[in-house]
């Protein structure tokens, strides 16, 4: 607030005149910034055809997807689960299901690729990101069903995640990827990511994308 002219306190009060207030709104603030819990972002849903002609919807995850998400992970091969979670994992625990499906859409995002094609499973893939403490970058993770790879699903989810993060004002999109995870490394390289070595981690590299480019 800038006060152009003011009368001093006279024992009965103070009078200020010609006061101006200048407010500046950041472009990163959403219309739901005042809300503790952001509503489900229906506007981020999209539809497309896979390389084999299947109708696919990519949409933000929601709490009622918990069972679908559990079944999706259970169907993954041991190798694919290890690539995604960097550990041996049989199935998602109840705590993990809550954390993965009941998200704060302002501070993180998760997109699922789903279809009603009878020749494909209900969920084809899922990707997510969470905002890092620096407030300018996000950490992502993605996995596609073993029998649904090479259909362009991973790239589509990744592009959707990056577009959403960029719209939120994020500058960098990054993740640690196992060196043995050839499919993911091949995909991110095609999307323009740089691959960086990580000190003291021989089996992992960091994939980084500058969203300003």
N, C-alpha and C positions, 0 to 999 in steps of 0.2 A: 504494500500500500504506500502511495506517495501523497503527502499532505502539502498542498501548495501554500496554504496560509492557515494559521491557527491563533486563537486568542489564548492567553495563559489562564491557568486555574485561578479563579477569583473567590474561592471559598464556597461558592454555590454550584460549582461545576466547571467544565471546560467546554468550549465551543470550537469546533473545527469546521472550516469551509473549504470549498474547492478540493475535496478529497477525490483521488482517483485510485482505482484498483485495476491492476493489470494481471490478467490470468492467462496462462499459457497451457495448452493441452497437448500432451505427448501423443504422437500418432500411434504409439504402441498400446495405448489404453483402449480396451474394448468397451462396448456399450454395456457390458455386464461387470465392469470393474468394481462397481459398488456392492456387488452381491458376494456373499460368502461362498455359495455353491453355484457354479455356472450351469445353466440349463443344457440339455443335450443338444449338440450342434447339428441339427438336421441338414442345414444348408451345405455341409461338407460331404454329404453322400453323393456318389456318382455311379454311373453305369457304363459298362463297356463290354466289348466282345473279346474273348481270348483268341489266341492263334488258331484254336480248333473250333471256333464258332460258338462257344458256350457263353450265355449271358451271365455276367458277373456284376455284383454290386460291391463297391468298396465304401464302407461307412465307418464312422466312429464306433468303437466298442461300447456296450452298455451292460449294466449289471445282470440282466437276464440272459446274457451270453455265457454265463459261468459253465453250465453243463456242456455247451457246444465247445467251449475252449478246453475243458477237461478232456473231452473225447478227441479233440483235434491233437492235443499233445500226446495222448495215449497211442494214437495211430502212427506217430513219427518213429522212424527207425532210431536205434540207439545212437548211430553216428550223427544223425541230424539233430537229435536232442543234445548231444554233447557239443556240437558246433554252436547251438543256440545258447545253452546255459553254462557251457564250459565246465560241466560236471556230469557225473552219472546221475540220471534222473529217470525214475519209472513213471511218475505221474505228478501233476500239480497238487500240492497240499491245499486244504481249505483256506489257509492264510494266503497262499500265493494266488488262489483264484479270486479272493476278495481284492487283493492288491492290484491284480491285472485287469479286473473288470469294473471295479468301482473307483474310477479315477477322477481327478480334478482336471477338467478339460482346459483350464487356464494354464496350469503348470506342467501338464503332460498331455500326450495324445496317443491313442492307439487306434489303428484302422484294421478292420478285418475284411477279407475278401470272401464273400459268400455267394452261393448260387443255389438255384432250385433244379439244376440240370440233373436228371436221374442217373447219369453216367459218372457224376462226380460227387465227392463228399460235400456236406453242407458248408464247411469252412475249408478254404483252399490255402489260406495264409494269413499271417498277422504281422504287423510291424508297429513299433511304438517308439516314442522318444520322451525324455524327461529333461527339463531345463536344468542346467548345471548351476552351481552356486554363483558363478560369475554373472549370470543373468543375460549373457550374450551368446551362449552356445548350448547345444543340446546333445545328449548321448542317445544313440538309437540302437535298436535291436530288431531283427527281422527273421522270420522263418516261413518257409513254404512247404506244404505237404510233399512227401517224397514222390507221390504219383501225380503231382500237379506242377512239377518243375519243367522248365523250358517252354512255358506258355506265356511268358511275359508278366506273370503275376507279381513277382518280386520287384521288378522295375517299376510297375505301375504303383504299387504300394509305396515304394521309396520316393517316387516323384510326388505323390500326394502328401507324404510326410514332410518333404522338403518345402513344398509350396506352403503348407500350413505353418511350419516353423518360420519361414521367411516373412509371412504375413504377420506373425507375432513379433517381428522385429529382431529375430535371432540372426546372428552373423555366421556362425559355424555349425556344421553338422558333422558329428564324429562318433567313432566307436572303436573298441578294441576287437580285433578279429583274429581268430586262430589262423596261423599260417597254412594249416592243412585244409582250411575251409575254402577250397578253390572256387566253388560256385558263387559265394558271396564276394570274394575278392575280384572275380571276373566281372560281376555285375557292377560293383562300385567303380571299378576302373572305367567301364563304359560310360558311367554317369559323371565322369570327370573328377573323381576323388583322387587325392594324392595318398600314397602309402608311405608311412613313416615307421622307422624302427623305434622300439621302446627299450630304453636302458634296463638291463637286468631282467628282461623278459624275452627269452630266445624263441619261444613258440608263439608269440603274439605280436601283431603289428597294429598300428593305429591308422584307420582310414579317416581322412579329413576332407570336407568339402566347404569351400568359402561360398556362402550363399549370396554374396554381393557380386559374384562374377556371373 
